Amino acid sequence: MSTAPDIKPSAFIGRPQSRTDGPLKVSGRATYTSDVDLPGMLYAVPACSTIASGRIASLEFASAQAMPGVKLILHRGNISKLYRIPGNSFEDGYVDEQRPPFENDIVRYYGQYVACVIAETFEAASAAAAAVKVAYEIAEHDVRDDFGVHDTHNERETQSERGDASRAFDEADVKTDVVYATPAETHNPIELHATVAHWDGERYTFYETSQAASNHRGTLVQMLGVPKDKVRVISRHLGSGFGGKLWMWPHSLLAGVASPQTERPVKLVVSRRMMLQNVGHRPRTDSACASAPQRTASSCPCSTTS
């Protein structure tokens, strides 16, 4: 005969605990990435695509380059070599946007970085980024709000095939009769994504808004093409991330490239507008609810009625 285990009260659960970072946060003394201020630091502001799909026909940045305080304008023609990750695993480094910035002239989404201005002040970099002129060859973009599950005109190419799916569905005792959809969602916490990159001539130090500093480091090492012992990633405090800060985004690479080219630390803080464009999102999902043939949709266990 079994007896109930002797469960002792927890020393932590259900009891008030002191948070070591609490006093720093409520007093405003916590240092987030955008608060990092290094001697001689420059500021980076990207110029973003104003089309959703197409190709960059030309970039004109002579007037922006001549503006006061501008030190460098990164673009496809002068950015140092960056690499794609071969395996893309959490063990060695995972990145959501595998294509490095300025890899080619193709525009795949609205807001994509097309150039990046590095200047003495944030204001100077912002003004020069706005002065970069871009001409595009615009292509049609897909704005459908579904996966085409019920669209007979949308013929999808089969990438792989195993078994007879149509026959299995026809003979199944349980069939899908309800589909629930969730819209796309943006990860938009209070703290903006930010990077401060410092190349001291021998190694990198990155201050990052990261939920996974080791993964961030592994990704930077591979995409920058530098040895692992040459990169350190520091994430002191995080103003939430909702999963959007689990991996590196292209702005980290832009700051990482700019620092050795200017021989100074570089800070890049993603704007609130860019948060909706450049650091990923949760895509739309369709979830099918299956019920036995004798049930009605309303009796499906995961159905809701009002």
C-alpha positions as a Markdown table, in Angstrom:
| # | Residue | x | y | z |
|---|---|---|---|---|
| 1 | Met | 0.0 | 0.0 | 0.0 |
| 2 | Ser | 1.5 | 3.3 | -1.1 |
| 3 | Thr | 1.6 | 6.3 | 1.2 |
| 4 | Ala | 1.5 | 9.9 | 0.2 |
| 5 | Pro | 5.0 | 11.5 | 0.0 |
| 6 | Asp | 6.1 | 13.7 | 2.8 |
| 7 | Ile | 5.9 | 17.1 | 1.0 |
| 8 | Lys | 7.7 | 19.9 | 2.9 |
| 9 | Pro | 6.8 | 23.5 | 2.4 |
| 10 | Ser | 8.9 | 25.2 | -0.3 |
| 11 | Ala | 11.4 | 27.8 | 0.8 |
| 12 | Phe | 10.6 | 29.8 | -2.4 |
| 13 | Ile | 7.2 | 29.0 | -3.9 |
| 14 | Gly | 4.4 | 31.1 | -2.5 |
| 15 | Arg | 6.7 | 33.3 | -0.4 |
| 16 | Pro | 7.9 | 36.8 | -1.2 |
| 17 | Gln | 11.4 | 36.9 | -2.6 |
| 18 | Ser | 13.9 | 39.7 | -3.1 |
| 19 | Arg | 15.0 | 40.3 | -6.7 |
| 20 | Thr | 18.6 | 41.2 | -7.0 |
| 21 | Asp | 17.9 | 43.5 | -9.9 |
| 22 | Gly | 14.8 | 45.1 | -8.4 |
| 23 | Pro | 16.4 | 48.1 | -6.7 |
| 24 | Leu | 18.4 | 48.9 | -9.8 |
| 25 | Lys | 15.3 | 48.8 | -12.1 |
| 26 | Val | 12.9 | 50.7 | -9.9 |
| 27 | Ser | 15.5 | 53.4 | -9.2 |
| 28 | Gly | 16.5 | 53.8 | -12.8 |
| 29 | Arg | 20.0 | 52.7 | -12.2 |
| 30 | Ala | 19.8 | 49.5 | -14.3 |
| 31 | Thr | 22.0 | 49.7 | -17.4 |
| 32 | Tyr | 20.3 | 48.5 | -20.5 |
| 33 | Thr | 22.1 | 48.2 | -23.9 |
| 34 | Ser | 21.0 | 51.6 | -25.1 |
| 35 | Asp | 22.4 | 53.1 | -21.9 |
| 36 | Val | 25.9 | 51.9 | -22.6 |
| 37 | Asp | 28.2 | 54.9 | -23.3 |
| 38 | Leu | 31.8 | 54.2 | -24.4 |
| 39 | Pro | 34.5 | 56.7 | -25.0 |
| 40 | Gly | 34.6 | 57.9 | -28.6 |
| 41 | Met | 31.4 | 56.1 | -29.5 |
| 42 | Leu | 29.7 | 56.7 | -32.8 |
| 43 | Tyr | 26.0 | 56.2 | -33.7 |
| 44 | Ala | 24.5 | 54.1 | -36.5 |
| 45 | Val | 21.1 | 54.6 | -38.1 |
| 46 | Pro | 20.0 | 52.3 | -41.0 |
| 47 | Ala | 18.2 | 53.5 | -44.1 |
| 48 | Cys | 15.2 | 51.2 | -44.8 |
| 49 | Ser | 13.5 | 50.1 | -47.9 |
| 50 | Thr | 10.2 | 51.8 | -48.8 |
| 51 | Ile | 9.0 | 48.9 | -50.9 |
| 52 | Ala | 8.0 | 45.4 | -50.0 |
| 53 | Ser | 9.4 | 43.5 | -52.9 |
| 54 | Gly | 11.8 | 44.2 | -55.8 |
| 55 | Arg | 15.4 | 45.2 | -56.4 |
| 56 | Ile | 17.6 | 48.2 | -55.6 |
| 57 | Ala | 18.3 | 49.9 | -58.9 |
| 58 | Ser | 20.6 | 52.6 | -57.5 |
| 59 | Leu | 21.9 | 54.1 | -54.2 |
| 60 | Glu | 22.9 | 57.8 | -54.1 |
| 61 | Phe | 24.5 | 58.8 | -50.8 |
| 62 | Ala | 27.0 | 61.6 | -51.8 |
| 63 | Ser | 24.9 | 64.3 | -50.2 |
| 64 | Ala | 24.4 | 62.2 | -47.1 |
| 65 | Gln | 28.2 | 61.5 | -46.9 |
| 66 | Ala | 28.9 | 65.3 | -47.0 |
| 67 | Met | 26.7 | 66.1 | -44.1 |
| 68 | Pro | 28.4 | 67.2 | -40.8 |
| 69 | Gly | 29.5 | 64.5 | -38.5 |
| 70 | Val | 29.1 | 61.6 | -40.9 |
| 71 | Lys | 32.0 | 59.1 | -40.7 |
| 72 | Leu | 30.8 | 56.2 | -42.8 |
| 73 | Ile | 27.9 | 55.0 | -44.9 |
| 74 | Leu | 27.7 | 51.2 | -45.2 |
| 75 | His | 26.2 | 49.7 | -48.3 |
| 76 | Arg | 26.6 | 46.6 | -50.5 |
| 77 | Gly | 29.6 | 48.1 | -52.2 |
| 78 | Asn | 31.8 | 48.6 | -49.1 |
| 79 | Ile | 30.5 | 46.2 | -46.4 |
| 80 | Ser | 33.1 | 43.7 | -45.3 |
| 81 | Lys | 32.5 | 40.0 | -46.0 |
| 82 | Leu | 29.7 | 38.4 | -44.0 |
| 83 | Tyr | 28.7 | 34.7 | -44.0 |
| 84 | Arg | 25.5 | 32.6 | -43.8 |
| 85 | Ile | 25.3 | 30.0 | -41.1 |
| 86 | Pro | 25.7 | 26.5 | -42.5 |
| 87 | Gly | 23.9 | 24.5 | -39.8 |
| 88 | Asn | 21.7 | 27.0 | -38.1 |
| 89 | Ser | 21.4 | 25.1 | -34.8 |
| 90 | Phe | 20.8 | 26.2 | -31.2 |
| 91 | Glu | 24.0 | 24.3 | -30.3 |
| 92 | Asp | 26.3 | 26.4 | -32.5 |
| 93 | Gly | 24.2 | 29.5 | -33.3 |
| 94 | Tyr | 20.7 | 30.0 | -34.6 |
| 95 | Val | 19.5 | 33.1 | -36.6 |
| 96 | Asp | 16.0 | 33.8 | -37.9 |
| 97 | Glu | 17.1 | 35.9 | -40.8 |
| 98 | Gln | 19.8 | 33.9 | -42.4 |
| 99 | Arg | 20.7 | 36.4 | -45.1 |
| 100 | Pro | 23.4 | 38.9 | -44.0 |
| 101 | Pro | 22.6 | 42.6 | -44.5 |
| 102 | Phe | 23.4 | 44.0 | -48.0 |
| 103 | Glu | 24.1 | 40.5 | -49.4 |
| 104 | Asn | 22.5 | 41.5 | -52.7 |
| 105 | Asp | 20.2 | 44.1 | -54.2 |
| 106 | Ile | 17.0 | 42.1 | -53.7 |
| 107 | Val | 14.3 | 43.6 | -51.4 |
| 108 | Arg | 12.3 | 40.9 | -49.7 |
| 109 | Tyr | 10.3 | 43.0 | -47.2 |
| 110 | Tyr | 9.3 | 46.5 | -46.3 |
| 111 | Gly | 11.8 | 48.2 | -44.0 |
| 112 | Gln | 14.7 | 46.0 | -45.0 |
| 113 | Tyr | 18.0 | 47.7 | -44.4 |
| 114 | Val | 19.5 | 49.1 | -47.6 |
| 115 | Ala | 22.3 | 51.3 | -46.1 |
| 116 | Cys | 23.6 | 52.3 | -42.7 |
| 117 | Val | 24.9 | 55.7 | -41.7 |
| 118 | Ile | 27.5 | 56.0 | -38.9 |
| 119 | Ala | 28.1 | 59.5 | -37.5 |
| 120 | Glu | 29.3 | 61.4 | -34.4 |
| 121 | Thr | 25.8 | 61.9 | -33.0 |
| 122 | Phe | 22.5 | 60.1 | -33.3 |
| 123 | Glu | 20.9 | 63.3 | -34.8 |
| 124 | Ala | 23.6 | 63.5 | -37.5 |
| 125 | Ala | 23.2 | 59.8 | -38.4 |
| 126 | Ser | 19.4 | 60.1 | -38.5 |
| 127 | Ala | 19.5 | 63.2 | -40.8 |
| 128 | Ala | 22.0 | 61.5 | -43.1 |
| 129 | Ala | 20.1 | 58.3 | -43.3 |
| 130 | Ala | 17.0 | 60.3 | -44.3 |
| 131 | Ala | 19.1 | 61.9 | -47.1 |
| 132 | Val | 20.1 | 58.5 | -48.7 |
| 133 | Lys | 18.3 | 58.3 | -52.0 |
| 134 | Val | 17.3 | 54.8 | -53.3 |
| 135 | Ala | 15.7 | 54.0 | -56.7 |
| 136 | Tyr | 13.9 | 50.6 | -56.9 |
| 137 | Glu | 12.6 | 48.2 | -59.5 |
| 138 | Ile | 9.3 | 47.3 | -57.8 |
| 139 | Ala | 8.0 | 43.7 | -58.0 |
| 140 | Glu | 4.6 | 42.3 | -57.1 |
| 141 | His | 4.3 | 41.2 | -53.5 |
| 142 | Asp | 2.0 | 38.7 | -51.9 |
| 143 | Val | -0.4 | 40.1 | -49.3 |
| 144 | Arg | -2.8 | 37.2 | -48.9 |
| 145 | Asp | -4.0 | 36.7 | -45.4 |
| 146 | Asp | -4.3 | 32.9 | -45.5 |
| 147 | Phe | -2.3 | 29.9 | -46.4 |
| 148 | Gly | -4.4 | 29.0 | -49.4 |
| 149 | Val | -5.8 | 26.0 | -47.7 |
| 150 | His | -9.3 | 26.6 | -49.1 |
| 151 | Asp | -8.1 | 28.4 | -52.3 |
| 152 | Thr | -8.5 | 26.1 | -55.3 |
| 153 | His | -6.5 | 28.5 | -57.4 |
| 154 | Asn | -3.4 | 28.2 | -55.2 |
| 155 | Glu | -1.5 | 25.2 | -56.4 |
| 156 | Arg | 1.4 | 24.4 | -54.0 |
| 157 | Glu | 4.4 | 22.5 | -55.1 |
| 158 | Thr | 5.0 | 19.3 | -53.2 |
| 159 | Gln | 8.5 | 19.3 | -51.7 |
| 160 | Ser | 8.3 | 15.8 | -50.3 |
| 161 | Glu | 5.8 | 13.0 | -50.3 |
| 162 | Arg | 5.3 | 10.0 | -48.0 |
| 163 | Gly | 2.3 | 7.7 | -48.2 |
| 164 | Asp | -1.1 | 8.4 | -49.6 |
| 165 | Ala | -2.4 | 11.4 | -47.7 |
| 166 | Ser | -5.7 | 11.8 | -49.7 |
| 167 | Arg | -6.6 | 8.2 | -49.2 |
| 168 | Ala | -5.8 | 8.3 | -45.5 |
| 169 | Phe | -8.0 | 11.3 | -45.1 |
| 170 | Asp | -10.9 | 9.8 | -47.0 |
| 171 | Glu | -10.8 | 6.6 | -44.9 |
| 172 | Ala | -10.1 | 8.3 | -41.5 |
| 173 | Asp | -12.5 | 8.0 | -38.6 |
| 174 | Val | -11.7 | 11.6 | -37.7 |
| 175 | Lys | -11.7 | 14.5 | -40.1 |
| 176 | Thr | -11.0 | 18.2 | -39.8 |
| 177 | Asp | -14.1 | 20.3 | -39.7 |
| 178 | Val | -13.0 | 23.5 | -37.9 |
| 179 | Val | -10.0 | 25.7 | -38.5 |
| 180 | Tyr | -8.9 | 28.4 | -36.1 |
| 181 | Ala | -6.6 | 31.2 | -37.3 |
| 182 | Thr | -4.4 | 33.6 | -35.3 |
| 183 | Pro | -3.1 | 36.8 | -37.0 |
| 184 | Ala | 0.6 | 37.7 | -37.2 |
| 185 | Glu | 1.9 | 39.3 | -34.0 |
| 186 | Thr | 4.9 | 41.5 | -33.5 |
| 187 | His | 7.3 | 41.2 | -30.6 |
| 188 | Asn | 7.3 | 44.8 | -29.3 |
| 189 | Pro | 8.5 | 45.0 | -25.7 |
| 190 | Ile | 9.2 | 48.3 | -24.0 |
| 191 | Glu | 13.0 | 48.0 | -24.5 |
| 192 | Leu | 14.0 | 48.5 | -28.1 |
| 193 | His | 16.5 | 46.1 | -29.7 |
| 194 | Ala | 20.0 | 47.6 | -29.5 |
| 195 | Thr | 23.7 | 46.8 | -30.1 |
| 196 | Val | 26.9 | 48.5 | -29.0 |
| 197 | Ala | 29.8 | 46.9 | -30.8 |
| 198 | His | 33.5 | 47.6 | -29.8 |
| 199 | Trp | 36.4 | 46.2 | -31.8 |
| 200 | Asp | 39.6 | 47.0 | -29.8 |
| 201 | Gly | 42.0 | 45.9 | -32.5 |
| 202 | Glu | 42.1 | 42.3 | -31.3 |
| 203 | Arg | 38.6 | 41.2 | -30.2 |
| 204 | Tyr | 35.0 | 42.2 | -30.2 |
| 205 | Thr | 32.8 | 43.1 | -27.2 |
| 206 | Phe | 29.1 | 43.3 | -28.0 |
| 207 | Tyr | 26.5 | 44.8 | -25.6 |
| 208 | Glu | 23.2 | 43.3 | -26.6 |
| 209 | Thr | 19.5 | 43.1 | -25.9 |
| 210 | Ser | 19.6 | 39.3 | -25.9 |
| 211 | Gln | 17.6 | 36.6 | -24.2 |
| 212 | Ala | 20.3 | 34.1 | -25.2 |
| 213 | Ala | 23.8 | 35.6 | -25.1 |
| 214 | Ser | 25.6 | 32.3 | -25.9 |
| 215 | Asn | 23.4 | 31.8 | -29.0 |
| 216 | His | 24.0 | 35.4 | -30.0 |
| 217 | Arg | 27.8 | 34.9 | -29.7 |
| 218 | Gly | 27.7 | 31.7 | -31.7 |
| 219 | Thr | 25.9 | 33.4 | -34.5 |
| 220 | Leu | 28.1 | 36.5 | -34.6 |
| 221 | Val | 31.2 | 34.3 | -34.6 |
| 222 | Gln | 30.1 | 32.5 | -37.7 |
| 223 | Met | 28.5 | 35.4 | -39.6 |
| 224 | Leu | 31.5 | 37.7 | -39.0 |
| 225 | Gly | 33.9 | 34.9 | -39.7 |
| 226 | Val | 36.1 | 35.4 | -36.5 |
| 227 | Pro | 37.4 | 32.9 | -33.9 |
| 228 | Lys | 35.1 | 32.2 | -30.9 |
| 229 | Asp | 37.7 | 33.6 | -28.4 |
| 230 | Lys | 37.5 | 36.9 | -30.2 |
| 231 | Val | 33.9 | 37.7 | -29.4 |
| 232 | Arg | 32.3 | 38.5 | -26.1 |
| 233 | Val | 28.5 | 39.2 | -25.7 |
| 234 | Ile | 27.2 | 41.1 | -22.6 |
| 235 | Ser | 23.5 | 41.4 | -21.8 |
| 236 | Arg | 23.2 | 43.1 | -18.4 |
| 237 | His | 19.4 | 43.8 | -18.2 |
| 238 | Leu | 16.6 | 43.0 | -20.5 |
| 239 | Gly | 13.4 | 45.0 | -20.9 |
| 240 | Ser | 11.5 | 41.9 | -22.1 |
| 241 | Gly | 11.7 | 40.2 | -25.4 |
| 242 | Phe | 8.7 | 37.8 | -25.8 |
| 243 | Gly | 11.0 | 35.4 | -27.7 |
| 244 | Gly | 12.0 | 38.1 | -30.3 |
| 245 | Lys | 15.4 | 38.5 | -28.6 |
| 246 | Leu | 16.4 | 34.8 | -28.6 |
| 247 | Trp | 18.6 | 35.3 | -31.6 |
| 248 | Met | 20.6 | 37.9 | -33.4 |
| 249 | Trp | 19.1 | 40.3 | -36.0 |
| 250 | Pro | 21.0 | 42.1 | -38.8 |
| 251 | His | 21.5 | 45.3 | -36.9 |
| 252 | Ser | 24.1 | 43.6 | -34.7 |
| 253 | Leu | 26.1 | 42.7 | -37.8 |
| 254 | Leu | 25.9 | 46.3 | -39.0 |
| 255 | Ala | 27.4 | 47.7 | -35.8 |
| 256 | Gly | 29.9 | 44.8 | -35.7 |
| 257 | Val | 31.1 | 45.7 | -39.2 |
| 258 | Ala | 31.2 | 49.5 | -38.6 |
| 259 | Ser | 33.3 | 49.4 | -35.4 |
| 260 | Pro | 36.6 | 48.0 | -37.0 |
| 261 | Gln | 36.0 | 50.2 | -40.1 |
| 262 | Thr | 35.8 | 53.3 | -38.1 |
| 263 | Glu | 38.1 | 52.1 | -35.3 |
| 264 | Arg | 35.6 | 53.3 | -32.7 |
| 265 | Pro | 32.7 | 51.8 | -30.7 |
| 266 | Val | 29.3 | 51.9 | -32.5 |
| 267 | Lys | 25.9 | 52.0 | -31.0 |
| 268 | Leu | 22.8 | 51.1 | -33.1 |
| 269 | Val | 19.3 | 51.3 | -31.4 |
| 270 | Val | 16.4 | 50.0 | -33.5 |
| 271 | Ser | 13.6 | 52.6 | -33.7 |
| 272 | Arg | 10.0 | 51.8 | -32.7 |
| 273 | Arg | 9.0 | 51.7 | -36.4 |
| 274 | Met | 11.8 | 49.3 | -37.1 |
| 275 | Met | 10.6 | 47.1 | -34.3 |
| 276 | Leu | 7.6 | 46.4 | -36.5 |
| 277 | Gln | 9.7 | 45.6 | -39.6 |
| 278 | Asn | 13.2 | 44.3 | -38.8 |
| 279 | Val | 13.2 | 42.0 | -35.8 |
| 280 | Gly | 10.8 | 39.3 | -36.8 |
| 281 | His | 7.3 | 38.4 | -35.9 |
| 282 | Arg | 5.1 | 35.5 | -35.0 |
| 283 | Pro | 3.5 | 34.5 | -38.3 |
| 284 | Arg | -0.2 | 33.8 | -38.9 |
| 285 | Thr | -1.2 | 30.3 | -38.0 |
| 286 | Asp | -4.1 | 28.0 | -38.9 |
| 287 | Ser | -4.9 | 25.3 | -36.4 |
| 288 | Ala | -7.2 | 22.5 | -37.5 |
| 289 | Cys | -9.7 | 21.0 | -35.0 |
| 290 | Ala | -10.7 | 17.4 | -35.7 |
| 291 | Ser | -14.0 | 15.8 | -34.6 |
| 292 | Ala | -15.5 | 12.4 | -35.1 |
| 293 | Pro | -18.1 | 12.2 | -38.0 |
| 294 | Gln | -21.0 | 11.9 | -35.6 |
| 295 | Arg | -20.1 | 15.1 | -33.7 |
| 296 | Thr | -21.1 | 18.5 | -34.8 |
| 297 | Ala | -18.7 | 21.4 | -35.0 |
| 298 | Ser | -20.2 | 22.9 | -31.9 |
| 299 | Ser | -19.6 | 19.7 | -29.9 |
| 300 | Cys | -15.9 | 19.6 | -30.8 |
| 301 | Pro | -13.9 | 19.8 | -27.6 |
| 302 | Cys | -11.9 | 22.8 | -28.7 |
| 303 | Ser | -14.8 | 24.7 | -30.1 |
| 304 | Thr | -16.2 | 27.8 | -28.4 |
| 305 | Thr | -19.6 | 29.3 | -28.6 |
| 306 | Ser | -21.0 | 32.7 | -27.7 |
